[in-house]
Amino acid sequence: MSEKNTKVWTIAEAANGKLKSVSYELLARGRSLADACSEQLVSVLIGANVSKAELTTLIQHGADLVISVQDPALEAFIVETYSNVLIDLVQQMKPNIILAAATNNGRTLMPHVAMRLHTGLTADCTDLQIDLTTGDLLQTRPAIGGNILATIKTPNHRPQMATVRPRSTQPLPADPSRTGHILQISLKPELVDKRVKLLSFEAETADESNLQDSDVIVSGGRGMKKADNFQLLHDLASLLGGKVGASRDAVDRGWARYPQQVGLSGKTVLPKLYIALGISGAIQHLAGMKTAETIVAVNTDPNAAIFQVVDFGIVGDAFQVLPELISRLEERKS
Ligand SMILES: Cc1cc2nc3c(=O)[nH]c(=O)nc-3n(C[C@H](O)[C@H](O)[C@H](O)COP(=O)(O)OP(=O)(O)OC[C@H]3O[C@@H](n4cnc5c(N)ncnc54)[C@H](O)[C@@H]3O)c2cc1C
């Protein structure tokens, strides 16, 4: 394969044989960069049990080439081995740009790879552009607690690497008429780091997993007063077929767990409906949910910042509004 053909890479992720939606979101970002510099877009999958038909969906969503390294030894994400595999590919094919998801895996893998390749990495980019004169990737991300947007370049090192938050981009619509190639590469046994073994796997609870894929999120903050009161949020979320999120304050107090945290240092979510109860709307919280389709907030303080981003605001006590909402929904259901 010629170097010229492998300039813009995105790292796909899969679980249980299915590609995660972030793989397609990254392709949307990658496509616009590849088009801007007239390069091919390559999607790289390191993993196991992903069928050819599933890999073809990467082509339908924008990839020109899919590089797949699959092996039972890659079923569990072990950063040392994944890093060996990705570095081996990079050294052979010399990509110019690599985009990965700011997921647990991406956030673990990419710093490992960046350090070993002696190149830069910009985490959690919100915008990516190409400077066509220099070929530099302009990597924009919030800085200083989300108060400014900084644009970062990696002028002297290649590849240029960035992570992008899940749900911050819409995937391109699938186009079944798109054509491309799938390159299956066997895992070189020497790339498996035998020092690391998976002993056990603890899954997130149903509420914590895939918060970012939920269409409805009911989030609570300090205004919920205590952990037990989160049960009301669970009741409302289950009536709406949604999941429970939380502000950092609620997580710090142990009322919810970190995978439920929404915001700058938690998850970015893009649900159809986001209901915030007892959350003030600090800029760091808004950074994770302000692009939700419809935002509803309940807060006793009419001046709470959350009301600046809502579609429907209820100035009131969550402990009056929540039981009312729950009983109305129950009535409707019955
Ligand atoms: C670098 C950095 C990263 C951060 N990352 C995040 C992040 O990822 N996510 C995040 O959420 N925060 C984050 N924060 C923290 C953020 O600044 C706020 O401190 C936090 O969001 C506040 O949480 P809260 O809204 O639950 O609490 P508060 O700000 O204390 O708000 C509680 C709200 O509840 C209302 N209330 C009280 N009683 C009731 C009631 N009975 N009914 C209805 N409303 C009531 C009050 O009027 C108030 O508005 C970060 C901060 C920093 C510096």
The ligand as a MOL file (V3000), in Angstrom:
LIG
                    3D

  0  0  0     0  0            999 V3000
M  V30 BEGIN CTAB
M  V30 COUNTS 53 58 0 0 0
M  V30 BEGIN ATOM
M  V30 1 C -12.5000 21.3980 35.6920 0
M  V30 2 C -13.9130 21.1910 36.1570 0
M  V30 3 C -14.6530 20.1710 35.5700 0
M  V30 4 C -15.9780 19.9660 35.9460 0
M  V30 5 N -16.7010 18.9870 35.3470 0
M  V30 6 C -18.0080 18.8540 35.6290 0
M  V30 7 C -18.8220 17.8890 34.9440 0
M  V30 8 O -18.3420 17.1090 34.1260 0
M  V30 9 N -20.1270 17.8400 35.2610 0
M  V30 10 C -20.7100 18.6600 36.1890 0
M  V30 11 O -21.9160 18.5470 36.4140 0
M  V30 12 N -19.9540 19.5590 36.8580 0
M  V30 13 C -18.6260 19.6570 36.6180 0
M  V30 14 N -17.8830 20.5430 37.3250 0
M  V30 15 C -18.4850 21.1710 38.5330 0
M  V30 16 C -19.3760 22.3620 38.2220 0
M  V30 17 O -18.6100 23.5430 38.2040 0
M  V30 18 C -20.4640 22.5220 39.3160 0
M  V30 19 O -19.8320 22.6070 40.5790 0
M  V30 20 C -21.4780 21.3730 39.3750 0
M  V30 21 O -21.9870 21.1250 38.0780 0
M  V30 22 C -22.6150 21.7610 40.2940 0
M  V30 23 O -23.4870 20.6710 40.4260 0
M  V30 24 P -25.0080 20.9240 40.7710 0
M  V30 25 O -25.6380 21.7450 39.7040 0
M  V30 26 O -25.5710 19.5980 41.0930 0
M  V30 27 O -24.9310 21.7180 42.1590 0
M  V30 28 P -25.2210 23.2310 42.4680 0
M  V30 29 O -24.4630 24.1300 41.5930 0
M  V30 30 O -25.0230 23.3790 43.9440 0
M  V30 31 O -26.7680 23.4090 42.1080 0
M  V30 32 C -27.7780 22.8220 42.8190 0
M  V30 33 C -29.0750 23.4070 42.2600 0
M  V30 34 O -30.1910 22.7700 42.8400 0
M  V30 35 C -31.2120 23.7440 43.0120 0
M  V30 36 N -32.1290 23.1970 44.0370 0
M  V30 37 C -31.9390 23.1070 45.3660 0
M  V30 38 N -33.0110 22.5250 45.9520 0
M  V30 39 C -33.8890 22.2160 44.9470 0
M  V30 40 C -35.1400 21.5630 44.9160 0
M  V30 41 N -35.7420 21.1180 46.0370 0
M  V30 42 N -35.7600 21.4320 43.7380 0
M  V30 43 C -35.1810 21.8800 42.5750 0
M  V30 44 N -33.9650 22.4990 42.5730 0
M  V30 45 C -33.3240 22.6470 43.7390 0
M  V30 46 C -30.4900 24.9870 43.4330 0
M  V30 47 O -31.2700 26.1370 43.1530 0
M  V30 48 C -29.2400 24.9040 42.5560 0
M  V30 49 O -29.4290 25.6000 41.3370 0
M  V30 50 C -16.5610 20.7700 36.9790 0
M  V30 51 C -15.7980 21.7840 37.5550 0
M  V30 52 C -14.4870 21.9940 37.1690 0
M  V30 53 C -13.7110 23.0990 37.7910 0
M  V30 END ATOM
M  V30 BEGIN BOND
M  V30 1 1 1 2
M  V30 2 1 2 3
M  V30 3 2 2 52
M  V30 4 2 3 4
M  V30 5 1 4 5
M  V30 6 1 4 50
M  V30 7 2 5 6
M  V30 8 1 6 7
M  V30 9 1 6 13
M  V30 10 2 7 8
M  V30 11 1 7 9
M  V30 12 1 9 10
M  V30 13 2 10 11
M  V30 14 1 10 12
M  V30 15 2 12 13
M  V30 16 1 13 14
M  V30 17 1 14 15
M  V30 18 1 14 50
M  V30 19 1 15 16
M  V30 20 1 16 17
M  V30 21 1 16 18
M  V30 22 1 18 19
M  V30 23 1 18 20
M  V30 24 1 20 21
M  V30 25 1 20 22
M  V30 26 1 22 23
M  V30 27 1 23 24
M  V30 28 2 24 25
M  V30 29 1 24 26
M  V30 30 1 24 27
M  V30 31 1 27 28
M  V30 32 2 28 29
M  V30 33 1 28 30
M  V30 34 1 28 31
M  V30 35 1 31 32
M  V30 36 1 32 33
M  V30 37 1 33 34
M  V30 38 1 33 48
M  V30 39 1 34 35
M  V30 40 1 35 36
M  V30 41 1 35 46
M  V30 42 1 36 37
M  V30 43 1 36 45
M  V30 44 2 37 38
M  V30 45 1 38 39
M  V30 46 1 39 40
M  V30 47 2 39 45
M  V30 48 1 40 41
M  V30 49 2 40 42
M  V30 50 1 42 43
M  V30 51 2 43 44
M  V30 52 1 44 45
M  V30 53 1 46 47
M  V30 54 1 46 48
M  V30 55 1 48 49
M  V30 56 2 50 51
M  V30 57 1 51 52
M  V30 58 1 52 53
M  V30 END BOND
M  V30 END CTAB
M  END
